[in-house]
């Protein structure tokens, strides 16, 4: 009887913990609230490629069912189609796609693994560890992600990550018969909104 009471008490306690927290799966909606830039340098001028589409999902844990106070991030994925990135130069686009091996590896992918969370003005700062895959090569990355929980219950994630292309087996592209050569370092800036 005592064992039964203890088991029942444990079940009730676990139930109360779950009632006190809320979680849900949120997704990036196609062509909605996605702002991505790939920024770099070259021997002639700085360049940028922009994308307005991505896909992925995240699971947020909230302190209470009203989903306003973020407790933790359980999971997050982010995928960008390489050829959704566009610049104002078709030549740059063509050479960038070739360098990123988009015929074989069509996506740039990020997968969250863990984070340390702290509050900041207007939201939360997460110092995250994850895996970034570019041109078929996956590397461990540490990246700050800023999260804002919006009034309508959506979650906006912003961040920036600078990488060396050669670390991912990508030869910095050049064109105009080699006159313009891009630098090895490039920065991925993103702002995406996850919707339940």
VEXDREN-2710 file (C-alpha; in Angstrom, 1 decimal):
% VEXDREN-2710
k/r/px/py/pz
1/UNK/0.0/0.0/0.0
2/UNK/2.9/2.4/0.9
3/UNK/4.5/1.7/-2.5
4/UNK/1.3/2.4/-4.3
5/UNK/0.9/5.7/-2.4
6/UNK/4.4/6.7/-3.3
7/UNK/3.9/5.8/-6.9
8/UNK/0.7/7.8/-7.1
9/UNK/2.3/10.8/-5.4
10/UNK/5.2/10.7/-8.0
11/UNK/2.7/10.5/-10.9
12/UNK/0.8/13.5/-9.5
13/UNK/3.9/15.5/-9.0
14/UNK/5.1/14.9/-12.5
15/UNK/1.6/15.9/-13.8
16/UNK/1.8/19.2/-11.9
17/UNK/5.2/20.0/-13.4
18/UNK/3.9/19.4/-16.9
19/UNK/0.8/21.6/-16.1
20/UNK/3.2/24.4/-15.0
21/UNK/5.1/24.3/-18.2
22/UNK/4.1/24.6/-21.8
23/UNK/5.8/23.5/-25.0
24/UNK/5.0/23.4/-28.6
25/UNK/6.5/22.8/-32.0
26/UNK/6.9/26.0/-34.1
27/UNK/7.8/26.1/-37.8
28/UNK/9.1/28.6/-40.3
29/UNK/6.4/29.4/-42.8
30/UNK/7.3/29.5/-46.5
31/UNK/8.1/33.0/-47.7
32/UNK/7.0/34.6/-44.4
33/UNK/9.1/36.6/-42.0
34/UNK/12.4/35.3/-43.3
35/UNK/15.4/37.7/-43.8
36/UNK/18.7/36.1/-44.6
37/UNK/21.9/37.7/-45.9
38/UNK/25.2/36.1/-46.9
39/UNK/27.9/38.9/-46.8
40/UNK/31.4/38.9/-48.1
41/UNK/34.3/40.8/-49.5
42/UNK/36.2/40.8/-52.8
43/UNK/39.1/42.5/-54.5
44/UNK/36.6/44.9/-56.1
45/UNK/33.9/45.5/-53.6
46/UNK/31.9/44.0/-50.8
47/UNK/29.0/41.7/-51.9
48/UNK/25.8/40.3/-50.5
49/UNK/23.3/37.6/-51.4
50/UNK/19.8/37.7/-50.0
51/UNK/17.1/35.0/-49.4
52/UNK/13.5/35.4/-48.3
53/UNK/12.7/31.7/-47.8
54/UNK/13.9/28.9/-45.5
55/UNK/12.4/26.1/-43.5
56/UNK/12.9/24.5/-40.1
57/UNK/11.2/24.0/-36.8
58/UNK/11.9/24.7/-33.1
59/UNK/10.5/23.5/-29.8
60/UNK/10.3/26.1/-27.1
61/UNK/9.7/25.4/-23.4
62/UNK/7.7/28.1/-21.6
63/UNK/7.2/28.7/-17.8
64/UNK/3.5/28.8/-18.1
65/UNK/0.7/27.9/-20.6
66/UNK/0.4/31.5/-21.8
67/UNK/3.7/31.0/-23.7
68/UNK/5.2/34.3/-22.8
69/UNK/8.2/33.5/-20.5
70/UNK/10.8/31.3/-22.2
71/UNK/12.4/28.6/-20.0
72/UNK/14.5/26.9/-22.5
73/UNK/15.0/25.9/-26.1
74/UNK/14.6/22.1/-26.6
75/UNK/15.3/21.9/-30.3
76/UNK/15.8/24.1/-33.4
77/UNK/16.6/23.4/-37.0
78/UNK/17.2/25.8/-39.9
79/UNK/17.6/24.9/-43.6
80/UNK/18.3/27.3/-46.5
81/UNK/18.3/26.3/-50.1
82/UNK/21.6/27.5/-51.6
83/UNK/20.0/28.7/-54.8
84/UNK/17.4/30.8/-52.9
85/UNK/20.4/33.2/-52.2
86/UNK/20.4/35.9/-54.9
87/UNK/22.7/38.9/-55.5
88/UNK/22.5/41.7/-58.0
89/UNK/24.9/39.9/-60.2
90/UNK/24.1/36.7/-62.1
91/UNK/27.8/36.0/-62.5
92/UNK/28.3/36.1/-58.7
93/UNK/25.3/33.9/-58.2
94/UNK/26.5/31.3/-60.7
95/UNK/30.0/31.2/-59.3
96/UNK/28.8/31.1/-55.7
97/UNK/26.5/28.1/-56.4
98/UNK/29.3/26.3/-58.1
99/UNK/31.7/27.0/-55.2
100/UNK/29.0/25.8/-52.7
101/UNK/28.5/22.7/-54.9
102/UNK/24.7/23.3/-55.1
103/UNK/24.2/20.7/-57.7
104/UNK/25.2/18.1/-55.2
105/UNK/24.5/19.8/-51.8
106/UNK/21.4/21.9/-52.3
107/UNK/21.0/23.1/-48.7
108/UNK/22.8/24.9/-45.9
109/UNK/21.7/23.4/-42.6
110/UNK/21.9/24.3/-38.9
111/UNK/20.9/22.0/-36.0
112/UNK/20.8/23.2/-32.4
113/UNK/22.4/21.0/-29.8
114/UNK/22.5/22.9/-26.5
115/UNK/22.4/26.5/-25.1
116/UNK/23.0/28.7/-22.1
117/UNK/20.1/31.2/-21.7
118/UNK/20.0/34.6/-20.2
119/UNK/17.5/37.4/-20.3
120/UNK/18.2/40.6/-22.3
121/UNK/16.2/43.7/-23.1
122/UNK/13.1/42.6/-25.1
123/UNK/13.8/38.9/-25.1
124/UNK/16.5/36.3/-24.5
125/UNK/20.1/35.6/-25.4
126/UNK/21.0/32.0/-26.1
127/UNK/24.7/31.1/-26.4
128/UNK/24.2/28.0/-28.5
129/UNK/26.2/25.0/-29.6
130/UNK/25.2/23.3/-32.8
131/UNK/26.1/21.7/-36.1
132/UNK/26.4/23.7/-39.4
133/UNK/26.5/21.9/-42.7
134/UNK/27.8/23.8/-45.8
135/UNK/28.6/22.1/-49.1
136/UNK/28.3/18.7/-47.5
137/UNK/30.8/19.4/-44.6
138/UNK/29.5/19.6/-41.1
139/UNK/31.3/21.6/-38.3
140/UNK/30.6/22.3/-34.7
141/UNK/29.7/26.0/-34.2
142/UNK/29.1/28.3/-31.2
143/UNK/26.6/31.1/-32.0
144/UNK/24.6/33.7/-30.2
145/UNK/20.9/33.6/-31.0
146/UNK/18.6/36.4/-29.8
147/UNK/15.0/35.3/-29.3
148/UNK/11.9/37.6/-29.0
149/UNK/8.5/36.1/-28.0
150/UNK/6.0/38.2/-29.9
151/UNK/2.6/39.3/-28.7
152/UNK/0.9/37.0/-31.2
153/UNK/2.8/34.0/-29.8
154/UNK/5.4/33.7/-32.5
155/UNK/9.1/33.5/-31.8
156/UNK/11.6/35.6/-33.8
157/UNK/15.2/34.4/-33.8
158/UNK/18.1/36.6/-34.9
159/UNK/21.8/35.8/-35.3
160/UNK/25.0/36.1/-37.2
161/UNK/27.8/33.6/-37.8
162/UNK/31.1/34.3/-39.6
163/UNK/32.9/31.3/-41.2
164/UNK/35.9/30.6/-43.4
165/UNK/34.8/29.0/-46.6
166/UNK/37.8/26.8/-46.9
167/UNK/36.9/25.1/-43.5
168/UNK/33.9/23.7/-45.4
169/UNK/35.9/22.7/-48.4
170/UNK/34.6/25.7/-50.4
171/UNK/37.0/27.4/-52.7
172/UNK/36.3/31.2/-52.6
173/UNK/34.7/32.0/-56.0
174/UNK/36.2/34.3/-58.5
175/UNK/35.0/35.6/-61.9
176/UNK/35.6/38.2/-64.6
177/UNK/38.5/35.9/-65.7
178/UNK/39.9/36.0/-62.1
179/UNK/39.8/39.9/-61.9
180/UNK/37.3/39.7/-59.0
181/UNK/38.2/37.2/-56.2
182/UNK/36.1/36.9/-53.1
183/UNK/37.6/36.7/-49.6
184/UNK/37.7/33.5/-47.7
185/UNK/35.5/34.9/-44.8
186/UNK/31.8/35.2/-45.2
187/UNK/29.0/36.1/-42.7
188/UNK/25.5/34.6/-42.5
189/UNK/23.0/37.0/-41.0
190/UNK/19.5/35.7/-40.3
191/UNK/16.2/36.8/-38.8
192/UNK/13.4/34.2/-39.0
193/UNK/10.1/33.8/-37.2
194/UNK/8.9/30.5/-36.0
195/UNK/5.1/30.1/-35.9
196/UNK/3.1/27.5/-33.9
END
